[in-house]
Structures are given as C-alpha cells and as structure tokens.
Amino acid sequence: MSYYYNKFLHNTTFEEVLEKVTKRLKAEGFRVLTEIDVQDTFKKNLHQNYKKYKILGACNPAITYKALSTEDKIGSLLPCNVIIQERSPLSIEVTAIDPVSSTPIREYKSLEEIAGEVQTKLKHVIDNL
C-alpha cells in the first residue's frame, strides 16, 4: 500500500491544474493554508533551477477539530499536503498524502475513523481531477 494517491493530467498547464486542485479541495471542505513554491525557493536560496513544483498545505477545519480533540499531538502531522508538479510541458502530476497508510493511527484507535474520512475526501479530490 502506498502512502499517497496520484494522478497525471495531460494537455493542461500547471496553472490550470493548480486552480482545479484548489477548487476540488474547497468542494471537499478543505482550505489551502499554505502554498510552498519549491521552484521559487530553490531559485532564491540555492540559485538552482527546478521544475514547477508546489506543495499545498490543505486543512479541513471540521475534521481537524475532531482530530485535535481526540489526540492533540496529531497536529504534528497537519496539514495534509497535496503536491502539484510539472513532469513535462502540459503533463502535470498531482499527489496527495494517504493519511491512513502514512500515519501511526493503529496506535490510536479513536483516530481511525477520522483518518478514513480524510482519506476518502483526498482520494475524491484526486480521482475527480
């Protein structure tokens, strides 16, 4: 089992995919709290060229509230990251974390249902791009 879900989109631009992903996240109740432009960061700090690559830190406030009310240390695994990267011109890969396989919820039975809810929503985002 992989720790992520991904999908390749072709004949579309990076910017179009970024907009589409943001809309899909919003439709599933997520808000983008952070947006890390890896390409820009590497250029400014390392003077290195890199492909278009953004990390979106997505949060579903209602689910996050339930999770933190259940286990306050779960915040160390938040927000849920969604990656958009340009593989080649007009070929974009979108990747989202699978919170069930990537977190130690087996130790916290009370988080299983919550992680499953996030898993379903993030998978729905990726599947419907």
BELTAVEN-V824968 format. One record per residue. N is the residue number from 1. RES is the residue in three letters. PHI is phi in whole degrees, 0 to 359 (NA if undefined). D_CENTER is the distance of its C-alpha to the mean C-alpha in Angstrom with 1 decimal. Layout:
# BELTAVEN-V824968
N&RES&PHI&D_CENTER, N&RES&PHI&D_CENTER
This chain:
# BELTAVEN-V824968
1&MET&NA&17.5, 2&SER&277&14.4, 3&TYR&268&11.7, 4&TYR&209&9.0, 5&TYR&244&9.3, 6&ASN&213&10.0, 7&LYS&207&12.3, 8&PHE&259&14.7, 9&LEU&243&16.0, 10&HIS&241&19.5, 11&ASN&59&21.9, 12&THR&212&19.5, 13&THR&267&18.7, 14&PHE&304&15.6, 15&GLU&296&16.3, 16&GLU&295&16.7, 17&VAL&292&13.3, 18&LEU&303&11.6, 19&GLU&295&13.8, 20&LYS&296&13.2, 21&VAL&296&9.4, 22&THR&299&10.1, 23&LYS&294&12.9, 24&ARG&295&11.3, 25&LEU&300&8.9, 26&LYS&299&12.2, 27&ALA&298&14.1, 28&GLU&265&12.3, 29&GLY&90&13.1, 30&PHE&267&10.0, 31&ARG&238&10.8, 32&VAL&274&9.2, 33&LEU&272&11.0, 34&THR&224&10.6, 35&GLU&221&10.5, 36&ILE&258&11.7, 37&ASP&267&13.8, 38&VAL&296&14.5, 39&GLN&303&17.4, 40&ASP&294&19.1, 41&THR&297&18.8, 42&PHE&294&20.3, 43&LYS&294&23.0, 44&LYS&289&24.0, 45&ASN&263&24.0, 46&LEU&244&24.9, 47&HIS&58&26.6, 48&GLN&243&24.6, 49&ASN&277&23.4, 50&TYR&211&20.0, 51&LYS&295&18.2, 52&LYS&295&15.9, 53&TYR&204&12.6, 54&LYS&236&10.1, 55&ILE&248&7.2, 56&LEU&261&5.9, 57&GLY&267&6.2, 58&ALA&259&6.0, 59&CYS&223&9.1, 60&ASN&258&11.3, 61&PRO&306&14.6, 62&ALA&295&16.8, 63&ILE&290&14.9, 64&THR&299&14.3, 65&TYR&300&18.1, 66&LYS&299&19.0, 67&ALA&296&17.1, 68&LEU&292&18.7, 69&SER&289&21.9, 70&THR&274&21.9, 71&GLU&210&21.0, 72&ASP&292&20.8, 73&LYS&279&19.5, 74&ILE&296&16.2, 75&GLY&301&15.2, 76&SER&291&15.2, 77&LEU&256&11.9, 78&LEU&253&10.2, 79&PRO&281&8.1, 80&CYS&282&5.0, 81&ASN&267&3.1, 82&VAL&235&2.0, 83&ILE&251&5.7, 84&ILE&237&8.7, 85&GLN&222&12.0, 86&GLU&274&15.5, 87&ARG&274&17.4, 88&SER&196&20.6, 89&PRO&306&21.8, 90&LEU&67&20.6, 91&SER&226&18.4, 92&ILE&240&14.7, 93&GLU&252&12.0, 94&VAL&244&8.5, 95&THR&228&6.5, 96&ALA&232&4.0, 97&ILE&295&5.6, 98&ASP&261&8.8, 99&PRO&293&10.0, 100&VAL&282&13.5, 101&SER&276&14.2, 102&SER&258&12.5, 103&THR&237&14.2, 104&PRO&277&18.0, 105&ILE&289&18.3, 106&ARG&301&21.5, 107&GLU&281&23.2, 108&TYR&233&22.3, 109&LYS&306&23.3, 110&SER&292&22.6, 111&LEU&268&18.8, 112&GLU&303&18.8, 113&GLU&295&19.0, 114&ILE&295&16.3, 115&ALA&298&13.8, 116&GLY&296&15.0, 117&GLU&294&14.4, 118&VAL&295&10.7, 119&GLN&304&10.7, 120&THR&300&12.7, 121&LYS&292&10.8, 122&LEU&292&7.4, 123&LYS&296&10.0, 124&HIS&298&11.9, 125&VAL&302&9.5, 126&ILE&295&9.4, 127&ASP&298&13.1, 128&ASN&259&14.2, 129&LEU&282&13.4
